[in-house]
Amino acid sequence: MLEAVSASLATLGNIGPGFGSVGPFGSYLQFSPVSKLVMIFLMWIGRLEIVPVLALFVGGLEDR
């Protein structure tokens, strides 16, 4: 649980290492390919900030 939460926070904040097995001397190899794709999406959101990403997905709804 600690590794999953710290990995998601580390990828969302783009800070690199987390706690436990994803710490500074660990790696993200133990995660499944699907969870790695989720972490890639979190890194993308973290880079662009959350508000513009939400505007990208929700922006077209007001025209309907």
GUVEX-205067 format. One record per atom (N, C-alpha, C): x, y, z. Coordinates in steps of 0.1 Angstrom, whole numbers, plus 5000, padded with zeros to 4 digits. Atoms other than C-alpha are relative to their C-alpha. Example, Ala and Ser with C-alpha at 12.3 -4.5 7.8 and 13.67 -1.06 7.14 Angstrom:
2
500949885000 512349555078 500950125000 499149895000 513749895071 499250115008 
***
This chain:
64
500849885000 500050005000 500950135000 499149884999 502850245009 500750034987 499349985013 504650184976 499150054990 500949955011 501550234955 499650145002 500449864998 500550554972 501250094998 498849925002 504150694972 500450004985 499850005015 504550594935 499150094993 500949915007 501450774925 500250145003 499749864997 502351084944 501350044994 498849965006 505851074931 499950034985 500249975014 504651054895 499150124998 500949885002 501951314899 500850135003 499249884997 504451554915 501350014992 498850015008 507251454891 501350025009 498949984991 509651424921 501049884999 499150125001 511251084912 499749905010 500250114991 511650854941 498950015010 501150014990 508950744965 500549945013 499650074988 509050534997 500049854997 500050155001 509750165001 500849964988 499350055012 510649974970 500250094989 499949905011 510250274948 500950125005 499249904994 512650474969 501250034992 498949965008 515950624958 500949894995 499250125005 517650284955 499149894994 500950105006 514650104941 499650034986 500449975014 512850094908 498549974999 501450015003 509350084893 499749874992 500150135008 509949734877 498949915005 501050104995 507549544900 498650044997 501449975003 504449734888 499749944986 500550055013 502349594860 500050104989 500149905011 502249754825 498850095001 501249914999 498749884832 500250115010 499749904990 499850054864 501150104995 499049905005 502850204846 499350104990 500749915009 500450344820 499250115008 500749904991 498450504848 501050105006 499049914995 501650644862 500550104990 499649915011 502550784828 498950114999 501149915001 499150954827 500150105012 499849914989 499751094862 501250104998 498849915003 503151234851 499650104990 500549915010 501451394822 499250115006 500949914993 498851554844 500950095009 499249924992 501551664868 500950114993 499349905008 503551834841 499150124995 500949895006 500652024826 499150075010 500949954990 498952094859 498649944999 501250075000 495651954868 498850084994 501149925005 493352244859 500050014984 500150015014 494352264822 499649874994 500450135005 493951894818 498649985002 501450014998 490551904833 499250094990 500749925010 489652194810 500149944986 499950075013 490851984780 498949904999 501050105001 488551704789 498550055002 501449964997 485551904802 499650124991 500249885008 485952214779 498949984989 501050025011 483752064751 498649975005 501350034994 480851984774 499150125000 500949894999 479552334777 499450044987 500649965012 478852364740 498849914996 501150095003 476252084741 498750055006 
***
